[in-house]
């Protein structure tokens, strides 16, 4: 399928559009961007024909890791170069939630020192993948931050990227080299591979696989029996799936989807993902957000015309929030995300 040019944003346009609160019609001043491409008729069960991609915030350097706080009713996301976690709330707009977010050192630490993936745990605590401090951490309810993991067998991680919690408390995360100032050639690097890891509730860190050149986004099926991992390698832009064993480790993986032939459609590589209750996978990749069936069939694609990094569910679970280069976007869906 040939990629078509994206329409310019209508910054001053006002429109009536469905929001996430019962589908009521309310005035909206948010500009819209891009288009939706259908590859399979099953997409009609997931998105309305008139669904729009809204830009709810802009002006950032590089956005990542959107995470919805159910208790507070707001979205958090990382602006990695600025080393900050931002907050967006419908009736308040954008504000700084936390700075520094991923690097607490006193020397320069390259172009991407901040936090990347964000996720709330079962207790409602924010868990962060930190580039500069090279760890997975959690904000405690009483204040302060606690390190969950910062090494494997005594060697520091490269730069934890994305993460997902299993219902049993196991935490799965990826560790590429994007946060290291000189990336693969950085002298501070202590591992000669990029790993996918399991962090058990008791603190044990288990290396699951180092077969990925650039492991990135990560997700779980609704039944918790399948792990999905994205690879953000331009030469091999793929998603793989793995059966999860009883002990939390993984079995032999298989290719879920190869996006190599779509590389010319637009900017980006496989990155973050969000899973809905039916097991459909909403995953960022070349040209936007790919919508896969649980079997890996491509149903559709949200095309923003900019490099799309990650996505997650918010509001009542039917809104997909997306970090898109300097933008934060959202779209109303006809499905419900996991966790809602």
Secondary structure as UniProt FT lines:
FT   TURN            11..12
FT   STRAND          15..18
FT   TURN            20..23
FT   STRAND          25..28
FT   STRAND          31..32
FT   STRAND          35..38
FT   HELIX           41..45
FT   TURN            49..50
FT   STRAND          54..57
FT   STRAND          63..69
FT   TURN            70..73
FT   STRAND          74..79
FT   HELIX           80..82
FT   STRAND          84..89
FT   TURN            90..92
FT   STRAND          93..99
FT   STRAND          115..120
FT   TURN            122..123
FT   STRAND          126..130
FT   TURN            131..134
FT   STRAND          135..139
FT   TURN            141..142
FT   STRAND          145..149
FT   STRAND          151..152
FT   TURN            153..154
FT   STRAND          155..156
FT   STRAND          163..165
FT   TURN            167..168
FT   STRAND          171..175
FT   TURN            178..179
FT   TURN            181..182
FT   HELIX           183..185
FT   TURN            187..188
FT   STRAND          195..199
FT   TURN            201..202
FT   STRAND          205..209
FT   STRAND          215..220
FT   TURN            222..223
FT   STRAND          226..231
FT   TURN            234..235
FT   STRAND          238..244
FT   TURN            246..247
FT   STRAND          250..258
FT   HELIX           260..265
FT   STRAND          273..276
FT   TURN            277..278
FT   STRAND          281..285
FT   TURN            286..287
FT   STRAND          288..292
FT   TURN            294..295
FT   STRAND          298..303
FT   STRAND          308..314
FT   TURN            315..318
FT   STRAND          319..324
FT   TURN            325..326
FT   STRAND          327..332
FT   TURN            338..339
//
